[in-house]
Amino acid sequence: EDAGLLTKRDWRAARGEEPAPGEPPATFAIWLYANDIDGQDGKPEHELRLLGPDGEYETVAGVVDEGARQASRLNKAFVISGLDASRYIHDRELALRIVNLPEDWYISTFYAFYVMPDFADATDEAATRLIEDNLAWVRAAAAGFHEYEFEGATAGESEPLQQRIEVFSFPDVALPD
C-alpha cells in the first residue's frame, strides 16, 4: 500500500486533514519495521540511538536483542517502549540513528519508523500484524511516522541510517484486538 516516501503530515494532507500539534505524554514508543534483522542473545545487530537534549545521540536499545528475537530475511516490527518524551522529542521533532554493530551481520533494510503511544501491551508480533494488516490504524495512531520508498533504506557497516520525524499530537487510542 502506498509504495513511496510518506510522512504523517503528507498522509493527513492527502486526507484533507491538518495534523495538530500537542504536548507529548511522559513516555512514547518507536515501532520500527524492517527486514533481515539478526542478532544473538546479548549481541544485537544494530543500536537505536536518539538525539538527546545535549545534541548527542544516546543509545536507547539494541535491535534486536531481547531473547535474540530474529527476523533474518523476514519483515518484522520491533517495539522500543518506555522512551522519555521530554528527553527525545524537541520542537515537535524526533531524531534517530540506526547504527550497525561490528559482528557477523552486515546490513538490514528499514521500511518505516512510527512514533507511537507507549501501549503497555504492545508486542513485536502485534505491531507486525497491525503494520501488515491494518496500516491505516497504525498511521492514525502514530504521532509521527516516516515510511520509506518501496526498496526501504539500509543500515550497514559503513553508514548509519539517520532520520528526523515530525511529531504531532498523540491520539488517545487503545490497541485493537
N, C-alpha and C positions, 0 to 999 in steps of 0.2 A: 504494500500500500504506500502510495506517495513516495516512490523512489526519487531521491534527491534531497538536497540540503533543506532542512526545515527547523525553525525555532518556534518557541511558544508565541512570540509576537507575530510571526508570519502566519502561523496556524490560526490564531484568533482573528487576524485581519482578513484572511480568506473566508472566515465565517461571519464577517461583518461585526466583529466584537472588538472592543478595545481592552487590552489587558489592564487590570487595575493594580496599582502599587499597594502595598500593605506591609505591615510590620510582620516580620517572620516570628514563628514560635521559638521557644528556647532551643529546641533541637530539631534537626531535619535528617533526611536520609538521601543518599545518592543511589539510584538504581543505574547500574551500567550494564549495557547489553553488548556482548562481544562474542567472538568466535576464536576457538583454539587457545583457551587459557589453560595452561598446565600448572603443575606445581606438585610439591610433596609436602607432607605434614611438616610445618615449621619452615618451609622453603618456598615462598610464593614466587611466581614468575615475574610479577610486577608489584610496584608500590603505587598507591594513590596518594598524591600529595595535594594539599590545598594551600592557597595563599593566605598566610596569617596576617595579623594586624601590623606586624613589623616589616612587611614587604618580603618576607622569606617564605618559601614553600615548606610545609610541615607534613611529614608522613603521618597519615591517619589510618591506613590499612594496608595489609598485604593482599594482593589479588592474584591468585586465590590462595588461601591458607587454611582456614578453619577445617580441620579434619581432612585436608587435601581434597576439597571439593574440586572436581575436574570437569572441564569442558573441552577436552582435546578433540579438535576437529568438529566441535558442535557449537551451535549458537546457544548462549545461556545468559541469563541475567544474574547479577550479583548485587545484593543489598548491603550497603555500607550505612549503618544506622548510628544514632546517638551523636551526631555531629553538632557542635556548638555553633548556632546561627550567629551569635554576636561576634564570634571569633572569625568566621569564614565568609560571611555574606557582608560585603561592603558596598555601599552606594548602589544597592539593588543588583549586585553582580557577584558571582562566584567564579573564581579562577582555579582551575585544576590542572594537574600534570600527572600523566601515567608514565612511570619510569620502568624500563625493563631491567631486571636484576641479573647480574652475571651468574649464570648457572648453565644448565643443559638446554635451556629454552631460548628461542631466537626471536619470535615475532608473534603477535596476536593482532586480530583485526577488531576494531571497536566500531559499533554501529550507532550507538546513542548513549547519552547521559541524561538522566531525568532527576531534577531536584524535587524530592517528594516529601510529603508529611512523614513524620517518624512513626509509622504504624508499628505497634508493639508486636503484632503477629505476622508481619511481612517476612516471608521466606524467599530464598532464591527461586524455589520451584514455583511459588505463587506469582512472583514478579515475572518470571519467564512466561508462564501461561498467560498472564494478562497482556504482556507486550505482544505476544504472538497471536492471541485470540481476541483481545479487546483493547486495541491500541487507542481508540478514541477515548476510552475511560482513562487510560494512563495519561494521555495528553491533557485531558481536562483536569485531572487530579494533580498534575505537576505544577509547581510554582514557576518552573522554567525548564526548558529542555533544549538539547541540541541533537538533532538526528543528522547523520552524515549521508552523503550520496550512496547509491546502491553498493559501491565497492567498499565502503567504510573507510576508516583511517587506521593506519597501522602504528603500533608502538613496538619498537625493536631495540636491538643492542646499540645502534648508533645514535638514535634520536628519540627523546621522549615525545609523547603526544601531549600538546597543551591545548586547553580550550577555556574560553570565558563564556559564561552563561548568564544571561539577563534573568533576574529573579523578580517575580511579581507576587501577588498575594497568594497565600497558601489556602486552598479551599478547605472547608470543613466537610470532609468526606470520610467514609469508612471503606475498608477493603470489601469488594463484593465477594459473595460466597463462591 
